[in-house]
Amino acid sequence: MIYKKKVDGESSFHVVVRKDKTYKSGWTIIPAYKIELQKRDLAVLQSIQKFFFGGIGKINHIPEKGHVVYTVNSIKDLHEVIVPHFTKYPLLTVKRLAFILFKQIVELLVNKQHLNSKGLPKKTCFFLVLELLWIKVFLINC
C-alpha cells in the first residue's frame, strides 16, 4: 500500500520538448517517469526501482532540496516496463488520465510517428492536453 501512495502522490510523467536541428523534425522529445522523495526515503526508492521495475532507471540526489529522485527516461524501458506496469495496475487519481496520454506519447515515439508530418499534429494535441492536466511539459528554446 505504501507503494501505491508514493507512486500516486509523488510521481509524475514528464515530457521535454526541445528544438533540435540535428533531428529531421527539428525537435527532440524526451519522456520520463519520475518519483521524487525526501532523502530519508532513499530506501523506498531503491525498493521501488529493484522490486517493481527490475532495476531500470536511475536514482539521483538533489542536495539543495534534500531530495532523491528516481527517473526512467529510456523510451525502451518506458515502453516495455513502465507503460505495461501502469496498464496492469492503474493509478487511482487524476494521474491515471495523465498516464493514458503519456502512454500514447510513448507509443507515438516507439512507432516513430513523431518523425513525419502526420504525427506532428497528433503530438501537438497531446502536449496541449498534457499541459492542461498539470503534467510538466517543458518547451525549451521555442
URKAUR-V868782 format. One record per residue. N is the residue number from 1. RES is the residue in one letter. NEAR is the number of other C-alpha atoms within 10 Angstrom. D_FIRST is the distance of its C-alpha to the first C-alpha in Angstrom with 1 decimal. Layout:
n=N res=RES near=NEAR d_first=D_FIRST
n=N res=RES near=NEAR d_first=D_FIRST
This chain:
n=1 res=M near=5 d_first=0.0
n=2 res=I near=7 d_first=3.8
n=3 res=Y near=13 d_first=5.3
n=4 res=K near=13 d_first=5.3
n=5 res=K near=12 d_first=6.4
n=6 res=K near=16 d_first=8.7
n=7 res=V near=17 d_first=10.0
n=8 res=D near=17 d_first=10.7
n=9 res=G near=15 d_first=12.1
n=10 res=E near=13 d_first=13.8
n=11 res=S near=18 d_first=14.9
n=12 res=S near=20 d_first=18.2
n=13 res=F near=23 d_first=20.6
n=14 res=H near=20 d_first=24.0
n=15 res=V near=23 d_first=27.4
n=16 res=V near=15 d_first=30.4
n=17 res=V near=18 d_first=33.8
n=18 res=R near=16 d_first=36.9
n=19 res=K near=15 d_first=40.5
n=20 res=D near=14 d_first=41.7
n=21 res=K near=10 d_first=45.2
n=22 res=T near=9 d_first=44.5
n=23 res=Y near=10 d_first=42.6
n=24 res=K near=11 d_first=44.7
n=25 res=S near=14 d_first=42.7
n=26 res=G near=11 d_first=43.2
n=27 res=W near=16 d_first=39.4
n=28 res=T near=17 d_first=36.5
n=29 res=I near=18 d_first=33.0
n=30 res=I near=17 d_first=30.1
n=31 res=P near=21 d_first=26.6
n=32 res=A near=21 d_first=23.6
n=33 res=Y near=20 d_first=19.8
n=34 res=K near=19 d_first=18.6
n=35 res=I near=20 d_first=15.9
n=36 res=E near=23 d_first=17.6
n=37 res=L near=21 d_first=16.4
n=38 res=Q near=14 d_first=18.6
n=39 res=K near=18 d_first=20.2
n=40 res=R near=10 d_first=18.8
n=41 res=D near=12 d_first=15.4
n=42 res=L near=19 d_first=17.4
n=43 res=A near=10 d_first=15.8
n=44 res=V near=15 d_first=12.3
n=45 res=L near=22 d_first=14.3
n=46 res=Q near=15 d_first=16.3
n=47 res=S near=14 d_first=13.4
n=48 res=I near=18 d_first=12.2
n=49 res=Q near=19 d_first=15.9
n=50 res=K near=13 d_first=16.7
n=51 res=F near=10 d_first=14.1
n=52 res=F near=14 d_first=13.0
n=53 res=F near=15 d_first=16.4
n=54 res=G near=11 d_first=18.9
n=55 res=G near=12 d_first=20.3
n=56 res=I near=18 d_first=21.5
n=57 res=G near=18 d_first=22.0
n=58 res=K near=14 d_first=22.8
n=59 res=I near=18 d_first=21.6
n=60 res=N near=13 d_first=24.1
n=61 res=H near=16 d_first=24.8
n=62 res=I near=14 d_first=26.0
n=63 res=P near=9 d_first=28.0
n=64 res=E near=6 d_first=29.5
n=65 res=K near=10 d_first=26.2
n=66 res=G near=11 d_first=24.5
n=67 res=H near=16 d_first=21.8
n=68 res=V near=20 d_first=20.6
n=69 res=V near=20 d_first=19.9
n=70 res=Y near=21 d_first=18.7
n=71 res=T near=21 d_first=21.0
n=72 res=V near=23 d_first=21.7
n=73 res=N near=18 d_first=25.1
n=74 res=S near=15 d_first=26.8
n=75 res=I near=17 d_first=27.6
n=76 res=K near=13 d_first=27.5
n=77 res=D near=15 d_first=24.0
n=78 res=L near=23 d_first=22.8
n=79 res=H near=16 d_first=24.6
n=80 res=E near=11 d_first=23.7
n=81 res=V near=16 d_first=20.1
n=82 res=I near=19 d_first=18.3
n=83 res=V near=21 d_first=19.9
n=84 res=P near=13 d_first=19.4
n=85 res=H near=14 d_first=15.7
n=86 res=F near=14 d_first=15.1
n=87 res=T near=13 d_first=17.7
n=88 res=K near=8 d_first=16.0
n=89 res=Y near=10 d_first=12.4
n=90 res=P near=17 d_first=13.6
n=91 res=L near=18 d_first=12.3
n=92 res=L near=13 d_first=12.1
n=93 res=T near=10 d_first=14.6
n=94 res=V near=11 d_first=18.1
n=95 res=K near=21 d_first=17.0
n=96 res=R near=15 d_first=17.1
n=97 res=L near=15 d_first=20.8
n=98 res=A near=21 d_first=21.1
n=99 res=F near=21 d_first=19.6
n=100 res=I near=14 d_first=22.1
n=101 res=L near=18 d_first=24.9
n=102 res=F near=25 d_first=23.7
n=103 res=K near=21 d_first=23.7
n=104 res=Q near=15 d_first=27.2
n=105 res=I near=22 d_first=28.4
n=106 res=V near=21 d_first=27.2
n=107 res=E near=17 d_first=29.0
n=108 res=L near=17 d_first=32.0
n=109 res=L near=20 d_first=32.2
n=110 res=V near=14 d_first=31.7
n=111 res=N near=11 d_first=34.5
n=112 res=K near=11 d_first=36.6
n=113 res=Q near=16 d_first=37.2
n=114 res=H near=23 d_first=37.1
n=115 res=L near=17 d_first=40.3
n=116 res=N near=11 d_first=42.5
n=117 res=S near=11 d_first=43.7
n=118 res=K near=10 d_first=42.1
n=119 res=G near=15 d_first=38.6
n=120 res=L near=15 d_first=39.3
n=121 res=P near=11 d_first=39.4
n=122 res=K near=15 d_first=36.1
n=123 res=K near=18 d_first=34.5
n=124 res=T near=12 d_first=35.9
n=125 res=C near=10 d_first=34.5
n=126 res=F near=16 d_first=31.0
n=127 res=F near=22 d_first=31.3
n=128 res=L near=11 d_first=32.6
n=129 res=V near=13 d_first=29.8
n=130 res=L near=21 d_first=27.2
n=131 res=E near=14 d_first=28.9
n=132 res=L near=12 d_first=28.8
n=133 res=L near=14 d_first=25.0
n=134 res=W near=13 d_first=24.7
n=135 res=I near=18 d_first=23.9
n=136 res=K near=15 d_first=25.9
n=137 res=V near=17 d_first=28.9
n=138 res=F near=16 d_first=31.6
n=139 res=L near=13 d_first=35.2
n=140 res=I near=10 d_first=37.0
n=141 res=N near=8 d_first=40.8
n=142 res=C near=8 d_first=41.3
